[in-house]
Amino acid sequence: MKKITLITILLSLILNVFSQDTIRNENSKDYYLQKSKDQKTAAVALFVLGTTVTVAGIIVTSNGSNSNDFTSGFNKIIAGALITSFGVAFAGLGYLFLIKAKKSKRFAASLAFNNQNVNFLSRNSVRPVPSISIRINF
């Protein structure tokens, strides 16, 4: 009984992993707005992480410069400098995510559904037809 239960659980997990993903509409306004929101959340998280790591690196560096032992002080200064540089790199990465989030939000604003006038030759008439318009900026 235990083997059957274990096999059933493992089979359900494997089938869930290898099943098809849900269909996403990557050309919709909602998709790009959600993408922008996720990127902005990642940017804020990286900014906070980068700031925290930078402050920690500065504290380690200042503790190393106040050390009486030259070897341990020098090692703390080097470690603090490395930690500070990683913090600055994380903050810079957060800034890049913020730029990408703004671009995704602008692209979502450029996607719109509207009615375009179309000429029908057989009837010599103009009728509005629902269409998707995409604005491309160079």
N, C-alpha and C positions, 0 to 999 in steps of 0.2 A: 504494500500500500504506500509506503514511504517512497519507493522508487517511482511509482506511477505519479505521485504528486510532484516529486522533484522533476521528472521528465516533462510533465505538463507545464510547470512554471518555466523551465528553461526553454521549452518549445515556444511558449507564448512570448517570451522576451526576444528570442531569435526572430520570430516572425514579425514582431513589432519593429525590430531594427532594420530588417531587410524589406519591409513593405514600402510602397510608394509614398512619397511625400505629398502633402496637400498641394493643390494647384494654387499658385500665387499669381496675381495679376501685377506684373512688374511695371506696367505702364499706367497705373492709376495714381491719382493724386494722393489717395490715402496711404498707398505703399510708400511714396516718397516722404510724406509727412511723418509716418512712423519711423522711417529710416533716419530722418533728421532728428527726431526725438531721441532715438537710441544713441545716435552719434553725440548728441549734446550731453546725454547722461554719461557716456564714456569719457567725454572731454572733461566734465566736472570731476569725475572720479580720478582721472589722471592728474588734473591740476592739484587736487587735494593731496594725492599720494606724492606728487613731485615736491610740493611745498613742505610736506611733513618730512620727507627723506632729506631734503636740502637743509632744513633746520637741524635735523639729527646729525647730519654731516658737519655742519658748522659747530655744533656742540662738541662732537668728538674731536674736531680739529683744535678747538680752544682748550679742551682738556689735555690734549697732547702737547700743546705749547707751554702749558703750566707745569708739566711733569719735570721732576728733578733728574730722572734717569734719561740719558740721551737716547739710548736705543729704543726703549719703550715709547718715549715721547715722539721720536721720529716715526715709528711705526703707526702711532695713533694719528699723526698728522697726515701720513700717506693714506691711511684708511679713511680718515675724515674727508680728504680731498676726493677720493674715489666715490664715497657715498654722496658727497655734494654734487659731483658731476652726474651721477645717476639720477639724482633728484631733479637737476636742471633738465636732463634729457626727458624724464617723464613729463615735466611741465611743458616742454616744447612739443612733445607728442600730443598732449592735451590740447595745445593751441592748434595743431594741425587738424585734430578731430573737430574742433570748433569751426574752423574754416570749411571743412567738408560738410558739416551739418548745415551751415548757412547756404552752401551751394545746393544741397539737396532740397532745402526749403524753398529757395528761389525757383528751382526746377519744378517743384510741385505746384508752385503758384503759376508757372507758365503753362501747365497742362490744364486744359479746360474743355468742357463740352459746350458747343454752341451750334447754332444753325448757320450753315453756309448756303448762299443762293446758288442754285445749279440751273443752267439753261438746258431745257429739253427741246431738242430739235424737232421731234415728231409733232409736238403740240404747240411749238413756238411760245413757250411759257417759261416763267422762272418760278421755281418753288424752293422753299427752304428745306434743307435736308439736315437732320442731326449728324454732327460729325465731331471728331476729336481734332483739336488744333494743338500743335506743339510749336512753341516759339523757341528759335535757336538764336542765341546771342554769340557773336564773334568778337 
